Amino acid sequence: VWSVAFHPNGKYLATASRDATARIWDAATGRELWVLPHRTVLFAVAFSPDGRQLAAGGLDGTSTIWDVAATLDGHATNPRELFKLSRHNGLIVRLAYSPDGTRLATASFDSTTKIWDTTTGQELFTLFGHTANVIGVAFSPGWEEARLATIGFGEVQPVADNDTPEGRARNRRTEVILVRPAPAKPGAAGFEPTAMY
């Protein structure tokens, strides 16, 4: 298992696994409830803030969004696949829903973060700026304007000698990019960088 997430109501857990499945579990009993197949190893899993969707991302650069609301309410036998999001060229290691649940951010080893519309499955835009693998992504909670932070590895070429503690410390570089929604333009949706660390 590579990733785990609680459902917002705390009654369920979801896992992303090496066996190419996402699974939903009863958090009180540990009983497996549903197995959701994917094409390859899954590294990331997340429930939407309202608990109606489950997203998982994997080795093949694809994320899947399932409708889990009817299943968890007892009105359907299995979660229904809503969208296959497949525009990354590297594995997906992290997922994050926006606070209102209308956007999903996917962080990939292709050095990008993509933002998706969770109601249509369409890619809205791609965030560039990292020089290597993007390994984390998070939306800010409780802000009037949602902000997004991404973290990735810095350049892979050493800048110092690895034979000393000081040199190794200089070579351990990460990049953090903080972005906010871009000013509204007709037909455009995006974020603009506000800080890079």
Salt bridges, closest charged atoms under 4 A:
ASP19 OD2 - ARG23 NH2 2.76
GLU32 OE1 - ARG23 NH1 2.67
ASP60 OD1 - HIS38 NE2 3.32
ASP60 OD2 - ARG39 NE 3.12
ASP67 OD2 - ARG80 NH2 3.32
GLU81 OE1 - LYS84 NZ 3.65
ASP110 OD2 - HIS88 ND1 2.99
ASP117 OD2 - ARG103 NH1 3.75
GLU123 OE1 - ARG87 NH1 3.44
GLU123 OE2 - LYS114 NZ 3.29
GLU175 OE1 - HIS130 ND1 3.10
GLU192 OE2 - ARG180 NH2 3.04
